[in-house]
Amino acid sequence: MADPSTYRPAPGAIPTSPGVYKFRDAHGRVIYVGKAKSLRPRLSSYFQDLAGLHPRTATMVTTAASVEWTVVATEVEALQLEYSWIKEFDPRFNVKYRDDKSYPELAVTLNEEYPRVQVMRGAHRKGVRYFGPYGHAWAIRETVDLLLRVFPVRTCSNGVFKRARQVGRPCLLGYIDKCAAPCVGKVTADEHRALAEEFCDFMAGRTGNYLRRLEEQMQEAAADLEYERAARLRDDIGALKRAMEKNAIVLADATDADLLALAEDELEAAVQIFHVRGGRVRGQRGWVTDKVEDVDTAGLVEHALQQLYGGGSESVPREVLVPAVPEPAGPIREWLSGLRGSQVDLRIPQRGDKKDLMATVQRNAQQALALHKTKRASDLTTRSRALQEIADALELDSVPLRIECYDVSHLQGEDVVASMVVFEDGLARKSEYRRFQIKGFEGQDDVRSMHEVISRRFRRYLQEREQTGEWAVPEEDEPGAPEPAAGARDEEGRPKRFAYPPQLLVVDGGQPQVAAAKRALDELGVDDVALCGLAKRLEEVWLPGEDDPVVLPRSSEGLYLLQRIRDEAHRFAIGYQRNKRSKRLTAGELDSVPGLGETRRQALLKHFGSLKKLRAATVDELCAVPGIGRRTAETVAAALSSRTPAAPAVNTATGEIIEDGADQAAEPVAAAPQTAPSQETP
């Protein structure tokens, strides 16, 4: 525990300008980011007597080892920089609303010649009209299915659309009148765009005039004795009304607003957001977070607004209704208005329908917090019991808060890969998963593969610790190492690789695999990591140097957790191995030519039409292809001439040898008989 007085800035050294500050721990990791209208009084408040600080603030300042700040011109700039740094450094003492999913939205691609209605997630694209978000994708599809009866806008992918244009035949939706079939010219591009715009108008809430027009047309058809047309219009009106019922009308005027409500206690806070567009609730979302910093309701609202709108995936409406307005309110209003491009009204609803709806959002937040506490209490109890059972069975000094599991996968000795999965506090940390390619040897040897993987992983850990203390970044990446983990940080506080050792290392296998992993650890001098193996046959737990396994009861929560970790490692390894095998099997003869990328490969195949003609081409003929120089042409000619041409393809239905048909822009189908599929070895 650090003494804040040891790193307190000198008196008068802190400026009085607006700015953003960072607290770092002894390893240089950013643990807290904050902003202030005036840096001097704000930072000075952290260095008062610890007894006068909030317990969470006291924990933060005693964990920190240094503080630094950046001066900005305005409070709006401070707000933007604070959000950027929180996203970049992921400080442990900042409130972060973690959303476990991306919410689907109904999108109309008005930026295309023939607009398409589809479900989209993620960041908004220019020229696309969005409605939502919705809680479930099936809710969007139900609404679209009802509206396609009246607004038959295309919903097919670009590939299906192009294929229908080529063959001159629409898809099934075109035959059942749920698509206007612009692909075959039943409607023009302008007529189809008009349909898409009417669809958008209806979804935006402008429904009254359209329904009245349909009712008038139905009455006219009935008066003209066109009963079939009148019946169809009647069914169209019913479909539109059912679609309208899916979005309850909550406000009399065509209001566009987001309503945000909070439910909180001393430890946690839940936020619920209702998206109202055109006077209707179009979507709902929510998060729950730990209150790791001393923050009031207004501060929680500010963090929630940063999370909601800062990423750019959510459009800002004209009104944002909140339970408390952050002080000062000017910078946050200016920031929201800048994102929207026009004035945004940020306020607390005082009366009328909006206040009533805010009460509904508040009740949802309270229910979400209560449900979260119920689930978390049960989950924490189960996970704690599982970790304690593992510690007792393996005779560990403490419960293993970080567990790493390794598995090897291959197909008859080819495409040998390995996986590393990480569980912390009994939960998967997918951002820290790692994949390895076995490159030290060729062939099938699970024991040797396990030794290589463990050696590479802990060699990286020792290199980082030895170079610049405990948190250094190695100069050269290990083969097969993917993206950085979120836990360890470099000197700037950003994530990096392989920095944290586990308390427990689990390998998928029995005595041989455990012995190989133990040998790798001993060779590197790592003696502070517990090791075990989980064998699939009888779910036995093997310890290094033991002749008999540890057998956990079948009802043991500890055994269930180990099985879950082992199965996750197996799934991750199998997925990587299948991906590598698929790429290898689909690779063509040109894929391995050095210096020849995808664009020039396609240019060669398009120019000559087939690999057969490409093999027969001279260097001068290859140079005639745009983008192919003489050196590249010579390389391609040498590579193709050194390979034996594949056997001709055979039509299995007629026995006919296909000379050129299968040689078009891909490798020919081999004539060798197929063998039975072999079993994948995890």
Secondary structure, DSSP 8 states (H G I E B T S, - for coil): ---GGGS---TT-S-SS-EEEEEE-TTS-EEEEEEESSHHHHHHGGGS-GGGS-HHHHHHHHH--EEEEEE-SSHHHHHHHHHHHHHHH--TTS-----SS---EEEE-TTSSS-BEEEE-SS--TT-EEE---S-HHHHHHHHHHHTTTS--B-S-HHHHHHHHHHT---HHHHTTSS--GGGTSS-HHHHHHHHHHHHHHHTT--HHHHHHHHHHHHHHHHTT-HHHHHHHHHHHHHHHHHHHTS-B--SS---EEEEEEEE-SSEEEEEEEEEETTEEEEEEEEEEE--S---HHHHHHHHHHHHHTTSSS---SEEE-SS--SSHHHHHHHHHHHHTS--EEE---SHHHHHHHHHHHHHHHHHHHHHHHHHHHHHHHHHHHHHHHHHHHT-SS--SEEEEEEEEEETTEEEEEEEEEEETTEE-GGG-EEEE--S--S--HHHHHHHHHHHHHHHHHHHHHHSTTS---SS--TT--S--SS-B-TTS-B-SS-S--SEEEEESSHHHHHHHHHHHHHHT--SSEEEEEETTTTEEE-TT-SS-B---TT-HHHHHHHHHHHHHHHHHHHHHHHHHHHHHH--TTTTSTT--HHHHHHHHHHHSSHHHHHH--HHHHHTSTT--HHHHHHHHHHHHTS-----EE-TTT--EESSGGGSSS-----S--------B-
